[in-house]
């Protein structure tokens, strides 16, 4: 199974995926590239930007990708 297929399955199973989840759960270091690959194959994937605090209490932003079916 290709990484892009794993990312697609993850979004279907869990509803969304972030870079941290992709790295920890799938071993995927380039989530944006895999999402790009899936979009080129015709999948409709939405990106929402989220904000949370890092370990130093600073705001940090990250993308959460969702499959729109």
N, CA, C and O atoms as a GROMACS GRO file, in nm:
protein
  276
    1UNK      N    1   0.085  -0.118   0.000
    1UNK     CA    2   0.000   0.000   0.000
    1UNK      C    3   0.089   0.124   0.000
    1UNK      O    4   0.183   0.133   0.079
    2UNK      N    5   0.058   0.219  -0.088
    2UNK     CA    6   0.134   0.343  -0.095
    2UNK      C    7   0.097   0.434   0.022
    2UNK      O    8  -0.009   0.420   0.083
    3UNK      N    9   0.186   0.528   0.052
    3UNK     CA   10   0.158   0.623   0.160
    3UNK      C   11   0.030   0.701   0.135
    3UNK      O   12  -0.048   0.723   0.227
    4UNK      N   13   0.009   0.743   0.011
    4UNK     CA   14  -0.112   0.820  -0.021
    4UNK      C   15  -0.236   0.737   0.009
    4UNK      O   16  -0.336   0.791   0.058
    5UNK      N   17  -0.233   0.608  -0.019
    5UNK     CA   18  -0.346   0.521   0.010
    5UNK      C   19  -0.367   0.509   0.161
    5UNK      O   20  -0.481   0.504   0.207
    6UNK      N   21  -0.259   0.505   0.237
    6UNK     CA   22  -0.269   0.499   0.383
    6UNK      C   23  -0.331   0.628   0.437
    6UNK      O   24  -0.415   0.624   0.527
    7UNK      N   25  -0.289   0.742   0.382
    7UNK     CA   26  -0.345   0.871   0.425
    7UNK      C   27  -0.494   0.875   0.393
    7UNK      O   28  -0.573   0.920   0.477
    8UNK      N   29  -0.534   0.830   0.276
    8UNK     CA   30  -0.675   0.827   0.238
    8UNK      C   31  -0.755   0.739   0.333
    8UNK      O   32  -0.862   0.778   0.379
    9UNK      N   33  -0.704   0.621   0.363
    9UNK     CA   34  -0.772   0.530   0.456
    9UNK      C   35  -0.783   0.592   0.595
    9UNK      O   36  -0.887   0.580   0.660
   10UNK      N   37  -0.678   0.659   0.640
   10UNK     CA   38  -0.678   0.723   0.771
   10UNK      C   39  -0.788   0.830   0.777
   10UNK      O   40  -0.862   0.838   0.875
   11UNK      N   41  -0.798   0.912   0.673
   11UNK     CA   42  -0.902   1.016   0.672
   11UNK      C   43  -1.040   0.954   0.670
   11UNK      O   44  -1.132   1.006   0.733
   12UNK      N   45  -1.057   0.844   0.600
   12UNK     CA   46  -1.187   0.776   0.597
   12UNK      C   47  -1.219   0.714   0.733
   12UNK      O   48  -1.334   0.717   0.778
   13UNK      N   49  -1.119   0.657   0.798
   13UNK     CA   50  -1.140   0.590   0.927
   13UNK      C   51  -1.159   0.689   1.042
   13UNK      O   52  -1.242   0.666   1.130
   14UNK      N   53  -1.082   0.800   1.043
   14UNK     CA   54  -1.080   0.890   1.157
   14UNK      C   55  -1.138   1.029   1.126
   14UNK      O   56  -1.152   1.111   1.218
   15UNK      N   57  -1.170   1.057   1.001
   15UNK     CA   58  -1.233   1.183   0.966
   15UNK      C   59  -1.139   1.294   0.922
   15UNK      O   60  -1.178   1.381   0.845
   16UNK      N   61  -1.015   1.291   0.972
   16UNK     CA   62  -0.917   1.395   0.936
   16UNK      C   63  -0.778   1.346   0.972
   16UNK      O   64  -0.760   1.241   1.034
   17UNK      N   65  -0.677   1.427   0.932
   17UNK     CA   66  -0.539   1.393   0.964
   17UNK      C   67  -0.456   1.521   0.971
   17UNK      O   68  -0.478   1.615   0.895
   18UNK      N   69  -0.359   1.522   1.063
   18UNK     CA   70  -0.262   1.631   1.074
   18UNK      C   71  -0.123   1.575   1.047
   18UNK      O   72  -0.105   1.453   1.041
   19UNK      N   73  -0.027   1.663   1.032
   19UNK     CA   74   0.111   1.618   1.008
   19UNK      C   75   0.161   1.531   1.123
   19UNK      O   76   0.227   1.430   1.100
   20UNK      N   77   0.132   1.571   1.246
   20UNK     CA   78   0.177   1.493   1.361
   20UNK      C   79   0.117   1.352   1.360
   20UNK      O   80   0.186   1.255   1.388
   21UNK      N   81  -0.012   1.342   1.330
   21UNK     CA   82  -0.076   1.211   1.322
   21UNK      C   83  -0.016   1.128   1.209
   21UNK      O   84   0.007   1.008   1.226
   22UNK      N   85   0.008   1.191   1.095
   22UNK     CA   86   0.066   1.120   0.982
   22UNK      C   87   0.204   1.066   1.016
   22UNK      O   88   0.239   0.954   0.979
   23UNK      N   89   0.282   1.146   1.088
   23UNK     CA   90   0.417   1.105   1.125
   23UNK      C   91   0.413   0.991   1.227
   23UNK      O   92   0.481   0.890   1.212
   24UNK      N   93   0.332   1.009   1.332
   24UNK     CA   94   0.326   0.909   1.439
   24UNK      C   95   0.259   0.779   1.397
   24UNK      O   96   0.309   0.670   1.426
   25UNK      N   97   0.145   0.791   1.329
   25UNK     CA   98   0.064   0.673   1.298
   25UNK      C   99   0.098   0.604   1.167
   25UNK      O  100   0.080   0.483   1.153
   26UNK      N  101   0.148   0.682   1.069
   26UNK     CA  102   0.172   0.627   0.936
   26UNK      C  103   0.318   0.631   0.893
   26UNK      O  104   0.353   0.571   0.792
   27UNK      N  105   0.403   0.701   0.968
   27UNK     CA  106   0.543   0.715   0.928
   27UNK      C  107   0.559   0.803   0.804
   27UNK      O  108   0.658   0.791   0.732
   28UNK      N  109   0.462   0.890   0.781
   28UNK     CA  110   0.463   0.977   0.663
   28UNK      C  111   0.519   1.114   0.703
   28UNK      O  112   0.460   1.185   0.784
   29UNK      N  113   0.633   1.149   0.646
   29UNK     CA  114   0.698   1.274   0.680
   29UNK      C  115   0.655   1.391   0.592
   29UNK      O  116   0.680   1.506   0.627
   30UNK      N  117   0.590   1.364   0.480
   30UNK     CA  118   0.551   1.470   0.386
   30UNK      C  119   0.401   1.460   0.354
   30UNK      O  120   0.362   1.427   0.242
   31UNK      N  121   0.319   1.489   0.455
   31UNK     CA  122   0.175   1.478   0.440
   31UNK      C  123   0.123   1.569   0.329
   31UNK      O  124   0.038   1.527   0.250
   32UNK      N  125   0.173   1.692   0.321
   32UNK     CA  126   0.128   1.784   0.217
   32UNK      C  127   0.147   1.728   0.077
   32UNK      O  128   0.062   1.747  -0.010
   33UNK      N  129   0.258   1.659   0.055
   33UNK     CA  130   0.286   1.600  -0.075
   33UNK      C  131   0.189   1.485  -0.105
   33UNK      O  132   0.145   1.469  -0.219
   34UNK      N  133   0.157   1.406  -0.004
   34UNK     CA  134   0.063   1.296  -0.025
   34UNK      C  135  -0.078   1.350  -0.051
   34UNK      O  136  -0.150   1.294  -0.134
   35UNK      N  137  -0.117   1.457   0.018
   35UNK     CA  138  -0.246   1.520  -0.007
   35UNK      C  139  -0.250   1.574  -0.150
   35UNK      O  140  -0.351   1.560  -0.218
   36UNK      N  141  -0.142   1.634  -0.194
   36UNK     CA  142  -0.132   1.683  -0.331
   36UNK      C  143  -0.151   1.568  -0.430
   36UNK      O  144  -0.224   1.582  -0.528
   37UNK      N  145  -0.087   1.455  -0.404
   37UNK     CA  146  -0.102   1.337  -0.490
   37UNK      C  147  -0.248   1.292  -0.496
   37UNK      O  148  -0.300   1.261  -0.604
   38UNK      N  149  -0.314   1.290  -0.381
   38UNK     CA  150  -0.454   1.247  -0.376
   38UNK      C  151  -0.544   1.346  -0.451
   38UNK      O  152  -0.638   1.305  -0.520
   39UNK      N  153  -0.517   1.473  -0.438
   39UNK     CA  154  -0.595   1.573  -0.510
   39UNK      C  155  -0.578   1.557  -0.661
   39UNK      O  156  -0.674   1.572  -0.736
   40UNK      N  157  -0.458   1.527  -0.704
   40UNK     CA  158  -0.433   1.505  -0.847
   40UNK      C  159  -0.509   1.383  -0.898
   40UNK      O  160  -0.544   1.376  -1.016
   41UNK      N  161  -0.536   1.287  -0.810
   41UNK     CA  162  -0.614   1.168  -0.847
   41UNK      C  163  -0.764   1.196  -0.845
   41UNK      O  164  -0.844   1.109  -0.881
   42UNK      N  165  -0.804   1.317  -0.804
   42UNK     CA  166  -0.944   1.355  -0.809
   42UNK      C  167  -1.017   1.360  -0.676
   42UNK      O  168  -1.136   1.391  -0.673
   43UNK      N  169  -0.949   1.332  -0.566
   43UNK     CA  170  -1.013   1.338  -0.435
   43UNK      C  171  -1.028   1.483  -0.391
   43UNK      O  172  -0.940   1.566  -0.413
   44UNK      N  173  -1.143   1.513  -0.329
   44UNK     CA  174  -1.170   1.647  -0.279
   44UNK      C  175  -1.128   1.651  -0.132
   44UNK      O  176  -1.194   1.592  -0.046
   45UNK      N  177  -1.020   1.721  -0.104
   45UNK     CA  178  -0.965   1.727   0.031
   45UNK      C  179  -0.961   1.872   0.074
   45UNK      O  180  -0.907   1.958   0.004
   46UNK      N  181  -1.019   1.898   0.191
   46UNK     CA  182  -1.026   2.034   0.246
   46UNK      C  183  -0.918   2.052   0.352
   46UNK      O  184  -0.893   1.962   0.432
   47UNK      N  185  -0.856   2.168   0.353
   47UNK     CA  186  -0.755   2.201   0.454
   47UNK      C  187  -0.810   2.308   0.546
   47UNK      O  188  -0.852   2.414   0.500
   48UNK      N  189  -0.811   2.280   0.676
   48UNK     CA  190  -0.849   2.377   0.777
   48UNK      C  191  -0.727   2.406   0.862
   48UNK      O  192  -0.656   2.314   0.904
   49UNK      N  193  -0.702   2.533   0.888
   49UNK     CA  194  -0.590   2.570   0.974
   49UNK      C  195  -0.638   2.576   1.119
   49UNK      O  196  -0.744   2.633   1.148
   50UNK      N  197  -0.561   2.517   1.209
   50UNK     CA  198  -0.593   2.516   1.352
   50UNK      C  199  -0.477   2.574   1.429
   50UNK      O  200  -0.364   2.579   1.381
   51UNK      N  201  -0.506   2.619   1.550
   51UNK     CA  202  -0.404   2.678   1.636
   51UNK      C  203  -0.410   2.610   1.772
   51UNK      O  204  -0.518   2.583   1.825
   52UNK      N  205  -0.293   2.584   1.829
   52UNK     CA  206  -0.285   2.533   1.965
   52UNK      C  207  -0.155   2.582   2.025
   52UNK      O  208  -0.078   2.652   1.959
   53UNK      N  209  -0.131   2.546   2.148
   53UNK     CA  210  -0.009   2.588   2.218
   53UNK      C  211   0.097   2.478   2.207
   53UNK      O  212   0.065   2.360   2.212
   54UNK      N  213   0.223   2.519   2.192
   54UNK     CA  214   0.332   2.422   2.196
   54UNK      C  215   0.379   2.404   2.340
   54UNK      O  216   0.318   2.460   2.432
   55UNK      N  217   0.482   2.329   2.362
   55UNK     CA  218   0.527   2.300   2.498
   55UNK      C  219   0.577   2.423   2.574
   55UNK      O  220   0.592   2.419   2.696
   56UNK      N  221   0.603   2.531   2.502
   56UNK     CA  222   0.649   2.656   2.564
   56UNK      C  223   0.535   2.755   2.585
   56UNK      O  224   0.558   2.868   2.629
   57UNK      N  225   0.413   2.713   2.555
   57UNK     CA  226   0.298   2.799   2.572
   57UNK      C  227   0.277   2.898   2.458
   57UNK      O  228   0.195   2.988   2.469
   58UNK      N  229   0.350   2.880   2.350
   58UNK     CA  230   0.338   2.970   2.236
   58UNK      C  231   0.233   2.915   2.139
   58UNK      O  232   0.216   2.794   2.126
   59UNK      N  233   0.164   3.007   2.071
   59UNK     CA  234   0.068   2.964   1.969
   59UNK      C  235   0.141   2.907   1.848
   59UNK      O  236   0.243   2.960   1.805
   60UNK      N  237   0.088   2.799   1.796
   60UNK     CA  238   0.141   2.740   1.674
   60UNK      C  239   0.024   2.698   1.585
   60UNK      O  240  -0.080   2.654   1.634
   61UNK      N  241   0.040   2.712   1.455
   61UNK     CA  242  -0.065   2.677   1.360
   61UNK      C  243  -0.026   2.552   1.281
   61UNK      O  244   0.091   2.527   1.256
   62UNK      N  245  -0.127   2.475   1.244
   62UNK     CA  246  -0.103   2.354   1.165
   62UNK      C  247  -0.227   2.325   1.083
   62UNK      O  248  -0.337   2.373   1.114
   63UNK      N  249  -0.210   2.247   0.978
   63UNK     CA  250  -0.321   2.212   0.889
   63UNK      C  251  -0.384   2.080   0.932
   63UNK      O  252  -0.315   1.986   0.972
   64UNK      N  253  -0.514   2.075   0.921
   64UNK     CA  254  -0.589   1.950   0.939
   64UNK      C  255  -0.660   1.925   0.806
   64UNK      O  256  -0.735   2.010   0.758
   65UNK      N  257  -0.636   1.808   0.748
   65UNK     CA  258  -0.693   1.773   0.618
   65UNK      C  259  -0.812   1.679   0.638
   65UNK      O  260  -0.807   1.585   0.718
   66UNK      N  261  -0.920   1.708   0.563
   66UNK     CA  262  -1.042   1.627   0.569
   66UNK      C  263  -1.085   1.587   0.428
   66UNK      O  264  -1.081   1.668   0.336
   67UNK      N  265  -1.124   1.464   0.413
   67UNK     CA  266  -1.177   1.415   0.287
   67UNK      C  267  -1.323   1.455   0.274
   67UNK      O  268  -1.402   1.427   0.365
   68UNK      N  269  -1.359   1.518   0.165
   68UNK     CA  270  -1.498   1.559   0.140
   68UNK      C  271  -1.555   1.462   0.038
   68UNK      O  272  -1.516   1.462  -0.078
   69UNK      N  273  -1.649   1.378   0.085
   69UNK     CA  274  -1.707   1.278  -0.006
   69UNK      C  275  -1.855   1.303  -0.024
   69UNK      O  276  -1.922   1.229  -0.096
   0.00000   0.00000   0.00000
